[in-house]
């Protein structure tokens, strides 16, 4: 069996403990994290599997988008009109025909804010014929394309037009065009069954069973016991997965960038020493990243740019204007002292720096059960002590961390900054550094949890929205500005680029992504990437 669970809270229920019969077409997938127990299945795991996007943009590297419900798209010369061609002969899983009216209905629902409109889409969609439509924007909207085309899940008008409130009404029997339909669903536990009428042919992986696991250790235990066939997350001794877990292999891909989120902006209500850029810079230079990588991440993490363009995937975007193209791997305590004394701090009798009678003592929040991050912080705590900075590690639940981060009720939080809908650092900059995505402390910030606000960065982001993504010569000066500013201000303190490791049962299934054929970002919790992976798997008969 194969079961996958990109998210999960609490111990497994008895429903999960039942034994699946051995079957070459079933897979069990496990992952730790958190999801609401009462979430409808469309929110739990529908994207990509049940409900499809028009195209698939591979975050793991550059390349042409993969056709899903769409077959072609193009922009007019000024980026204000997006023309889309749809696949012919597609049906919904209830047998009804899919056409351009369904896409228009979905886009209109988002534009009217009837469902979460996370990117502020307000384009006008017109149907040309059953397989063609045009989306018109008020101004250049190149950067909205990947979200609309690759991260918008198309829903059936003939069903969703009768839903009074799509934000709250539960869709207990979802109808989609995707390769899977919903099987059993009980709280956090559910299965996906192959769609026999899928336009691309019924997947060879006929069933996916999702298991909810309570943390990294529980996930590793399930893998060791052979209870899951694929899991995205750390396990002990990652370098020797093939020896420790017979039949399994692992792949590690650098993607999400581990950071210390700081509540950085005193003008928006942040309080604490971390509001001083000098303190953030001092922490940055006090880290022994090589030791953190070894002790916390089993050397699966990799170098990171202080400008937050991925060094490998986004090599063309890394600015020459940066002081350092990548973060230092070894600590520089002399630089730490220079930075802090220059900002008015002095060592106290206890060895900790202080300024205006306030010791340089900080609290960092981490989700309980995130063993790799907890180890990273305990290691960092020991590293910062001789640097004259006191760090206290506070373990809380996912919900507590998420709420504190959103409302600014924290000093430091360890987490990672994630990429956007396409392999372009613009999206990360917009999400986490754009003023429009933050709020005063006490109010919920969308994604800019640090409360960072810089007029030059905002102007560069606005300029980038007006430019064709293929015009690198025109775009690069704006990336230079952004990367210079965020390296200097450092509202998110870089740690390392996290290596997302996925362990999978290679003896039982073929077709897993590899470093030579990275056709999808191989993480069970990443959508719609997971659907690309499931569609590529085939049972070996083992």
N, C-alpha and C positions, 0 to 999 in steps of 0.2 A: 504494500500500500504506500501511497505518498500523501502526506498531509502537510499543509502549509499554513502558518499563522503569522502574518506580518505583525500582528499586535496581540496582546493578551494580558489579562490581569488575574491575579489570584491563582489558587491551586486548580488543577484539572478536576472537572466534575466527573461523576460516575459515567455520564454519557461518553466521555472521552476514553474511558478505560475499557470499553468493549473491544473485543478482538476482531479485526477485519480479516476475512479470509485471504490467503495468499493469492494474489492476482497480478498478472503482469501489467495490467492497465491501470492499477491504482497506485497513487503516491501519497505519502504522508509528509506534511511540511510543518515545521515548528519554528517559532520565533518569540522572543520576549519583547515586552513593551507595555502598551496599555490601550484599551479601547472600551467605550461605554458598553456595559453589559446589555443595554436595551437598544443598541443601535440596530436599525434595519439592515438587512444584508446588503442593500445598495450602498450603504455607507461603510460597511465592514470590508467587503472585498469585491464589489461589482465593477469598479473601473478597469477597463481593458479586457476582463474576462466575460462579463455579462453585457456591459454597455461599452461600446467601442468609440474610439476617437476617429477622426477622419484620416489621420496619418500618425505614424510612430516616429518620434525624433529620438535617436539613440544618444543618451547623455554620456555614454562611455567614450565617444569620439566623434569627430566630424564625419560627414557622409550624407548622402541624399536621404530624405525621409522615406520611410517604408509605407506603401499604400495600405490603408485599412478600408474604411468606407469611402475614402476619396481616392481618386486616381491622378489628378493633376490640380495644381493651383498656380496662380500668377498674380503679380501686382501691376497696376498701371504705373506710369512714369513717376508720379509724385507720391506714390504710396498711400493713396486715399481709397482705392478700390481693390478688393481682393476677389478674384474670380475663382470659383471652385467647381471641379467636375467630379461627379459621384460615380461609384461603381454601379453597374446595372445588375439586375437579377437578384438583389439581396432581399431576404424576407426576415421579419421579426420571428422570434421563437414561437409565437402563437400562430404563425402562418400568414399574417398580414404583410403586404408589400411595403418595403422601405423606399422612401423617395425624398426629394428636396424639401417637401413640406415638413418632414420630421426635423430636418436640420434647421430650417427657418424657425420652427416652433421652439426648438431648444435654444437657439441664439436669442430669440425674442424674449424668452423667459428669463434669461440671464440679464439682458439689457434692461428689462423692466424691474430688476432686482427681486424677482419672485423666488429666486434661489440665490445662494451666496455668490456675489459678484466680486471675487477677490482681486481682479485686476482692473475693475472699473470699465468694463466693456459696455459701450453704448452705441455700437454701430447699428446701421439699418440694413436689414437683410431682405433681398428680393429674389423670388424664384423666377428663373428664366424658363425652365422646363423641368420635367421630373429628375433630370440628372445634372442640372446646372443651376447655380445661384451666384449672386454677387453681393458682397458685403461692402457697404460704403461707410467711410469714417469722416469726421469733421476735419481731420488733418492727417499728416503722415502717420501711419500706424504699423510700420514694419515690425516693430518689436512685439506687437500684440499677436502677430501671426502664429508663432509656435504654441502659445497658450490656447488660442481659439482652435487651431487645427489639431494639436497633439495632446491637449489636456482637457478637452471638453467632451464629456461623455454624452453621446446622442441618445435621446429617449424617444419613445413612440408617442406621437401626437394623439393617436386614437385612444390611448390610455391616460396619459398625463394631462390631457386637456380636461379630464374629469376629476382631477385631484384638486381639492379646494385650497390646500396649503402645502406645496411641495417641500417647504422647510420642516414641517412637523409631521405630516401624515406618513405613516409607515407603508412602504411598498412591500408587502409580505410575499407576493408572488411576482417578482420582477420579470419583465419581458424585454429582452434585448436582442441585438443582432450578433452578439459575440460568440466565441468558440465554446462557451460554457453556459449552463443554466444552473439555478440554485437547486440543490438537492435537499438534504436534511438541514434544518436550521433551528438551533435551540440556544438562545442567549449568545454566548461567545463561540459556540461550537457549530460548525456547519461544513457541508461538503459542496463541491462543485461537480456537476456531471457534464460530460461532453455533449455538445449540441449536435445531434445527428444530421441536422439540416443546415449546418454552418456553410456559408458561401465558399469558404476555403477548404471545405471537406471536414469530416468529423475528425477531431484530434485523436492521435493514437494513445495519448494519455487520457484515459476515459473517465477517471475520477480523481479529484484532488480533495483530500481530507485535511482540514485546518485544525491544528491543535493550539490551544491557548496555554502558554507557559509563563511562569511567574518571574523569571529572571534568567540571567546568563547561566548560572549554575544548573538550574532546572533544565534549561535547554540542552546544555552539554550532557547532562545525565540521560536525557531522552535519546540523544544521538548515540551515546555509548551503549544504551540498551537496545538499539535498533528499532526504536519506536517512531522515528521520523526518518524520512528519506532526503530531506533537504532542509537546511537551517542557515539563516544568515545571522552570524554573530560569532563572538569569540568562544573558543573552547581551549582547554589546557593543551599545551604542546602542539600548537597549530602547525609547526614545521613538519610534524610527523603524523599528520592525519592518516595517511595511507597505512602506516604501521599500527597506529593505535585503534583505528576504526576500519577493520578489514572490509574491503569493497567500496569504501568511500574515498573521495578525493576532495580537494579544496581549491578555490580560486580567490585571489585577493586583488581588488581593484581600488586604486586611490580615487576618492570622490568627495565625500563630505569632509570639511575642514574643521578639526577640533579647535575650540577656542575657549577662552574665559570671557563670557559675556560680562560686560561691566555696565552698571547703571552710571553713565558717564556725564550726563548733562545736568549740572546744578541748576541751571536756569529753568529747567522743566521739573525740578523738584527732587533730583537725585541727591542723596546724602552719603557722606563717607569719604575716606581718603582716596578712593578710586576715581572720584570726580576730577582729580588732578592728573593731567596728562603725564607729568613726571613720574607719578606712581605707576601708571600703566606701563610706561617705558622701562621703569626699573624692574618690574616683574618680568617683562619680556626678555631683558638681558640677564636676569638671574637664573633662568631655566637651564637645566642640563637636559636637553631634549633627547640626547642619545640614551641617557639613563631612563628617562620616562618611556621611551619607545621599547627599551629592553624589558623593563619591569612590568609595565602596564599593557603594552600592545604587542608583546612577543615579536618585536621588530617587524610588524606588519605595516606600521605607519611609514610615511615617507616625507621628503622635504616639502616645504610649504613656502609660498611667497608672502611677504608682508603686505603685498598689494592684492592678495586674494584671487589672482588668476592661477588656475591649476598649472603647475610647472610643466607637466607633460601634455595634457589635453589642450591647454590654452597657451602653449609656448609662444605663439605669435602675438599674444596680448600682453605678455609680461613687459612692463615699461622699463626703458633704459634710464628713466629719471629716478628710479628707486635708489635709496642709499645702498640697499642690499637686495639682490634679486631673490634670495631665499633667506629664511630665518637662520640665525646662528644655532648650531647644534650644541655648543659648549657655553657655559656661563662666563660672564665677564664682570666679576665683582668690582673691579676698578671702575668700569663704566657705570655700574649701579651707583657707586659712591659719588661719582662725578655728577650724575643726573640728580640725585637726591640732595646733595649738599648745594648744588647750584639752584635748587628750588627752595632752599631755606630749611631743609631738614638737618638734624644733628643726631648722632648716636647717643642713646641714653645709657645709663649705667648697666642696664640689662641687655645691652647690645642691640636693642630695637631702635630704629630711627623714630624721631618725634618732631612735631612742628606745632608751635603755639600751644604746647601742653598736651597735644593729642598724639598718642602712640600710633605708629603705623601698623595697626592691627586690623585685619580684614577677615570676613566670613565668606566662604564659598559654599554654594549649595549644589548638591548632587542627588540624583534619584537613587534611592535605596535599591540594591540589586544590580545596579550597573557596575559590575565588579571591575571592569577595565578602567572606567573613569574614577572610581573610588581609589584604586591603586595609583592612578596618575596623580590624584590630589594628595594622597598621603606622601607620595614621593616628592611632589612639589613643596609640600609643607616643610619637609626636611631640607629641601634645597634653599628655601627662602629664609630660613632661620639664620644661617651664617651671613646672609645678605642683608640682615637687619630688618626683615619684614616678618610679622607674625601672621600665620594663616590658620584659621579654624575651619574644619570640614564639617558641614551640616548635612546629614542624610535625611531626605524627606520623600514622600510619595510623589509619583508623577503628577498627580493633580495639584499638589501643593507647589511643586516647582513651577509648573506651567502657569498657575495663577499668579505667583509672585513675580515671575519674569514678565508676564504680560502687563501687570499693573505697576511694575517698578519697585516692588517691595523686596529688593535684594541689593547686595553689594557686588558679588561675583556669582556667576553660575557657569558650570562647565557643560558645554553642549557642542553642537557642530553647526556650521552654516552650510546650507544645502544649495545645490544648483537650481536653476530655473528649468523651463520646459525645453530648452535647447542648449547645446554646448557653446555657450557664450557667457562671459562673466558679467555682462550687463545686468542680468536678472538678479544675481546675488547682490550687486551694488544697489540696485533699485529696492529690493526687499529690505535689506539690513542697514542701509545708509541713507535712504531717501527720507527727507523730512515728512513727506506726505504719508509715510507708513509708521509714524510714531505718534505719541501723545504725552500729555503731562502725567507725572507720577500720580497714581490713583485711578487713572483712566486706562483702558485696555489698548495697548499698542498693537498694531496689526502684525508686523514682523520686525520692525526696528526697535528691538527691546532695549537697546542701549540709550535710546532717546537722543541719538546723535543727530546734529543738524548743522550743516555747513553749506553756505550759499554757493560756493564754488562747485561743490559736488553736485548740488541740485541743478545748477546751470548746465554742468557737463552731462548729467543724465537726461535733461530735457533736450539738449542738442543731439544726443545719440538717438532719441526717438524719431528724429526727423531724417535720419540718414539711412540709406540702403545698407543692410548688414554686409553686403559684398564689397562696399567701398572702404577698405581698411585704411587707405591713405587719409581719408577725411575723418574717420572715426578715431584713429590712434591718439591724436592730440588730446582728446577728451578723456581717454583712458589714462593718459599720462597724468592729467590733473587729478583724477579720482584716486589713483594709486599713490601719488605723492601725499595727498591730504590724509588718506587713511593710514599710511605708514607713520606719519607724524603724530596724528591725533590718537590713533590706536584705541577706538572704543571697544573693539573686540581684540583681545590679546591673542595672537596666533600661538598655537602649540605645535601641531603637526597635521599633515593631511592624513586623515584616517583611512586605513586600508579596510574596505568593506570585504569581509571574508565570508564566503558561502561554502558550506560543506554539503556534499551531495553524493547520492548512492550511484556511483559510476558503473557498478556491476549490474545493477538492476535496470538502469535507463541510460540510453545514449542520447547525444544531442545537446549536452550541457554547453554553455558558453565557455570558451577558453581564451587565453591571452592571444592565441593565433587567430581565433574567430570570435571576437567580442561583439557578436551581433546584437546584444542587449546588455544593459547594466544588470549583472546577476545578483539581485537582491530580492528576496521574497516579499519584502515590505514596500518595494518601489513599484509604483503603478504608472503606466501600464506595462512596465518592463517585465513584470512577472508573467504577464499573459504571453508575451513574445517567447519567453523561455518555455512555458508549458506547451505551447503549440509546436515547439521544435523537438520535444522529447519523444522517444519511442522506447517501448519495453524491449529488453534484451532477451527475455525468457528465463533469466536467472531466478 
